[in-house]
Amino acid sequence: MDLNLNIGAFSMEHRTVPLDQSVLYDVLIVGGGPAAMTAAVYCMRKGVKTGFITKDIGGQVGETSGIENYLGYKYIEGHELVNKFSEQVKQFEIAFKEGATVTKIIQGNNKNVVLETGEKYVAKAVIIATGNRWKKLNVPGEDAHIGKGVAFCTICDAPFFVGKKVVVVGGGNSGVEGAIDLAKVAKEVTVVQFLEKLTADKILIDKLSKYANVTILYMHEVKEILGNGLVNEVVVVDRKTRKENTLKIDGIFIQIGLSPNSDMVKGVVDINERGEIAVDCACRTSAEGIFAAGDVTSVPYKQIIIAAGEGAKAALSACDYVLRK
């Protein structure tokens, strides 16, 4: 028998099983990004009984157009990398639940993980790897027009704005990457930047400068988003002169940063001023048996490769905790 072919066939199998409320798991992993999926692989390889709960597989990696800084790939689309991660996790007989939102984690000798549906799952240890969510501007008209011209993910929604006029709010990596994606399809792209310069990586700024259909408004902020069912105008303010200007647009993409998805453990573990879960060098939180990894934590530099490494570390720490217990 060709051993290599046999291994290849095994790796393509999906062997996940449903999560079971009657089972006491050794480790429950909450989240669906690179930290969570790496933690799952490491836990399964250690042989501990593992459960995996996620709202969606991939997290923000799946919303990333192109990745050039993940070792082993000169370039890969975000959704492709997510698929590779997912295939590797699903080759194991891991208890798996997708499309679920965790609202609360109750500390105790065993941890109770509670879903918004009221379902409750129990484990000796929990790994929180829930990542971040997009920040909002909190200006009039924003919430009313979400999905009606207000968007947060350019890779998801750029195709809806072919040949149209759009605004991108934010001059960091997310904003500039979004502006590049939109410049390829939109008629006009206006970047509204709060500061006097763009703060994205130089390689991204250089790429953006090649598009003639992009305008950058430095030292500006959005005051209001207007529309009649769909977005058609945005009011921006010059932060130096305080002069207002109304732009005729078809859509606005808000790319001003991220907030940690840590609500389910507030009051249970220590959280810093940015809302991140505080962890030590072994991914331990302030609560015994609760570990955290990836962008939801206080570890600096929110990168895919760092999140994956932290996920591995959290899994090894959680497994060590369970085996010692």
FIMIGU-156274 format. One line per 4 residues: number of its first residue (from 1); their letters; for each residue x, y, z of C-alpha. Coordinates in steps of 0.25 Angstrom, whole numbers, always signed. Last residue first. Layout:
NUM> A> X,Y,Z | ...
***
This chain:
325> KRLV> -24,+72,+149 | -10,+70,+144 | -16,+65,+131 | -26,+76,+130
321> YDCA> -16,+87,+132 | -6,+81,+123 | -16,+81,+112 | -20,+95,+115
317> SLAA> -6,+100,+114 | -3,+92,+101 | -16,+97,+95 | -13,+112,+99
313> KAGE> +1,+111,+93 | -4,+105,+80 | -14,+116,+79 | -4,+126,+82
309> GAAI> +4,+121,+70 | -8,+122,+61 | -11,+136,+66 | +3,+141,+63
305> IIQK> +3,+135,+49 | -11,+142,+46 | -6,+156,+52 | -11,+165,+63
301> YPVS> +2,+171,+68 | +1,+171,+84 | -4,+160,+93 | -15,+166,+102
297> TVDG> -25,+155,+97 | -37,+155,+87 | -27,+155,+75 | -22,+141,+78
293> AAFI> -22,+133,+90 | -29,+131,+103 | -29,+121,+115 | -39,+118,+126
289> GEAS> -35,+107,+135 | -33,+116,+147 | -38,+130,+145 | -27,+141,+143
285> TRCA> -25,+137,+129 | -14,+127,+125 | -9,+128,+111 | +5,+123,+115
281> CDVA> +12,+136,+114 | +1,+142,+123 | -13,+147,+118 | -21,+159,+120
277> IEGR> -34,+158,+112 | -35,+170,+103 | -46,+181,+106 | -36,+192,+102
273> ENID> -35,+196,+117 | -31,+182,+121 | -39,+170,+124 | -37,+161,+136
269> VVGK> -46,+148,+136 | -60,+145,+140 | -66,+159,+141 | -66,+161,+126
265> VMDS> -64,+146,+121 | -76,+146,+110 | -73,+161,+106 | -59,+158,+101
261> NPSL> -61,+159,+86 | -50,+170,+85 | -52,+183,+77 | -46,+186,+64
257> GIQI> -41,+197,+55 | -46,+209,+47 | -50,+202,+34 | -64,+207,+31
253> FIGD> -68,+205,+17 | -78,+215,+11 | -87,+214,-1 | -94,+221,-13
249> IKLT> -88,+234,-11 | -91,+249,-12 | -81,+256,-3 | -86,+267,+7
245> NEKR> -75,+276,+12 | -74,+283,+26 | -64,+293,+30 | -58,+291,+44
241> TKRD> -45,+298,+39 | -35,+288,+44 | -44,+276,+46 | -50,+277,+32
237> VVVV> -64,+271,+34 | -70,+260,+26 | -85,+259,+23 | -89,+246,+15
233> ENVL> -99,+245,+4 | -107,+234,-4 | -108,+223,+6 | -120,+214,+3
229> GNGL> -134,+215,+8 | -134,+230,+6 | -120,+233,+11 | -111,+241,+19
225> IEKV> -98,+237,+28 | -94,+248,+38 | -81,+255,+44 | -70,+247,+37
221> EHMY> -56,+252,+40 | -46,+259,+33 | -31,+262,+35 | -27,+256,+22
217> LITV> -37,+254,+11 | -31,+244,+1 | -35,+243,-13 | -35,+230,-21
213> NAYK> -38,+228,-36 | -24,+230,-41 | -20,+217,-34 | -5,+215,-33
209> SLKD> -4,+222,-19 | -12,+211,-13 | +0,+201,-16 | +10,+210,-10
205> ILIK> +1,+212,+3 | +0,+197,+4 | +15,+195,+3 | +17,+206,+13
201> DATL> +9,+199,+24 | -4,+207,+28 | -3,+220,+36 | -8,+230,+26
197> KELF> -5,+244,+29 | -10,+256,+35 | -20,+248,+44 | -35,+245,+43
193> QVVT> -34,+239,+29 | -46,+239,+20 | -42,+231,+7 | -50,+235,-5
189> VEKA> -52,+224,-16 | -58,+227,-30 | -63,+218,-41 | -62,+206,-33
185> VKAL> -56,+192,-37 | -41,+192,-35 | -42,+204,-26 | -51,+196,-16
181> DIAG> -40,+186,-13 | -29,+197,-12 | -38,+205,-2 | -41,+193,+6
177> EVGS> -26,+190,+8 | -24,+205,+11 | -35,+204,+22 | -31,+191,+28
173> NGGG> -16,+195,+28 | -19,+209,+35 | -25,+221,+28 | -39,+220,+32
169> VVVV> -53,+223,+26 | -55,+218,+12 | -64,+225,+3 | -71,+220,-9
165> KKGV> -75,+225,-23 | -80,+214,-33 | -75,+206,-45 | -76,+193,-37
161> FFPA> -81,+195,-23 | -88,+182,-20 | -75,+174,-24 | -68,+182,-12
157> DCIT> -77,+175,-2 | -70,+163,+4 | -56,+167,+1 | -59,+181,+6
153> CFAV> -64,+177,+19 | -70,+188,+28 | -82,+193,+20 | -92,+204,+20
149> GKGI> -99,+205,+7 | -112,+198,+11 | -106,+186,+19 | -104,+196,+31
145> HADE> -112,+208,+27 | -120,+211,+40 | -108,+207,+49 | -100,+218,+42
141> GPVN> -110,+229,+40 | -105,+238,+52 | -91,+235,+56 | -86,+224,+65
137> LKKW> -74,+222,+56 | -74,+207,+58 | -63,+197,+61 | -62,+184,+54
133> RNGT> -62,+171,+62 | -50,+164,+69 | -45,+150,+72 | -53,+139,+79
129> AIIV> -41,+130,+83 | -46,+127,+98 | -40,+113,+102 | -48,+106,+113
125> AKAV> -44,+95,+123 | -51,+84,+130 | -63,+85,+121 | -78,+87,+121
121> YKEG> -88,+91,+110 | -101,+99,+112 | -112,+102,+102 | -119,+115,+106
117> TELV> -121,+119,+91 | -111,+130,+93 | -101,+119,+97 | -95,+116,+111
113> VNKN> -81,+110,+113 | -81,+104,+128 | -67,+102,+133 | -64,+90,+143
109> NGQI> -58,+93,+157 | -66,+107,+155 | -66,+118,+145 | -78,+121,+137
105> IKTV> -76,+126,+123 | -87,+134,+116 | -92,+138,+103 | -86,+128,+93
101> TAGE> -92,+130,+79 | -94,+117,+71 | -94,+116,+55 | -84,+104,+56
97> KFAI> -84,+93,+67 | -73,+82,+66 | -69,+70,+75 | -55,+66,+69
93> EFQK> -53,+53,+62 | -41,+59,+54 | -40,+62,+39 | -49,+74,+42
89> VQES> -38,+82,+48 | -29,+80,+36 | -40,+83,+26 | -43,+96,+34
85> FKNV> -29,+102,+33 | -28,+99,+18 | -42,+105,+16 | -38,+117,+24
81> LEHG> -25,+119,+16 | -33,+119,+3 | -44,+129,+9 | -32,+139,+12
77> EIYK> -26,+138,-2 | -12,+133,-3 | +1,+139,-6 | +16,+135,-4
73> YGLY> +10,+124,+4 | +18,+115,+14 | +19,+126,+25 | +7,+135,+25
69> NEIG> +12,+149,+21 | +6,+151,+7 | -9,+149,+10 | -19,+154,+0
65> STEG> -34,+158,+1 | -36,+157,+16 | -51,+154,+20 | -48,+140,+23
61> VQGG> -37,+143,+32 | -47,+152,+40 | -53,+139,+46 | -50,+127,+39
57> IDKT> -62,+118,+42 | -74,+124,+47 | -82,+126,+60 | -72,+116,+67
53> IFGT> -72,+104,+77 | -61,+93,+77 | -61,+82,+87 | -49,+74,+91
49> KVGK> -47,+60,+99 | -32,+60,+100 | -23,+52,+91 | -12,+62,+90
45> RMCY> -13,+62,+75 | -28,+66,+77 | -23,+78,+86 | -13,+82,+77
41> VAAT> -22,+82,+65 | -33,+90,+73 | -23,+100,+77 | -19,+103,+63
37> MAAP> -34,+105,+59 | -37,+114,+71 | -25,+123,+68 | -27,+123,+53
33> GGGV> -41,+127,+54 | -54,+120,+59 | -56,+123,+73 | -59,+116,+87
29> ILVD> -51,+104,+90 | -56,+94,+100 | -46,+85,+107 | -47,+72,+115
25> YLVS> -61,+71,+111 | -72,+66,+121 | -83,+60,+111 | -98,+62,+113
21> QDLP> -99,+75,+105 | -93,+68,+93 | -86,+75,+81 | -88,+68,+68
17> VTRH> -77,+59,+62 | -66,+63,+53 | -59,+53,+44 | -58,+60,+31
13> EMSF> -49,+52,+22 | -39,+59,+13 | -27,+56,+22 | -30,+41,+22
9> AGIN> -29,+41,+7 | -15,+48,+7 | -10,+38,+18 | -14,+27,+9
5> LNLD> -7,+32,-3 | +6,+35,+5 | +5,+20,+11 | +5,+14,-3
1> M> +0,+0,+0
***
